Amino acid sequence: MGRAVFEEKYRFKVGEGFDLAHARVPKRFFETVSTLGMIEPQTVEDMLKIYREKRGWKLRGAVE
């Protein structure tokens, strides 16, 4: 049931104009040292790509 609610919430957000392809992490995120060191922007992009694939989402936000 939790997955269905999550996907319905995401569908609503997409219907209201949200597009994960345009979601960006603030610059200051990459300027702060984490416990693992500095985080590179490409690392976050790669992580978002993996996240979308695992959720079954297309780049433009549609749930497959």
VENJO-V458258 format. One record per pair of residues at least 6 apart in sequence whose ideal C-beta (glycine too) atoms are under 7 Angstrom apart, sorted by sequence separation. I is the first residue (numbers start at 0). J is the second residue. D is the distance in Angstrom with one decimal. If there is no record, write none. Layout:
BEGIN
((I;J;D) (I;J;D))
END
This chain:
BEGIN
((56;62;5.9) (57;63;6.2) (51;58;6.8) (55;62;6.5) (56;63;6.9) (55;63;4.6) (29;38;6.0) (29;40;5.8) (24;43;5.4) (19;51;6.5) (19;56;6.8) (20;58;5.1) (20;59;6.4) (18;59;6.3) (19;60;5.6) (18;60;5.3) (17;60;6.5) (13;60;4.0) (13;61;6.7) (10;62;6.0) (9;62;6.2) (6;62;5.2))
END
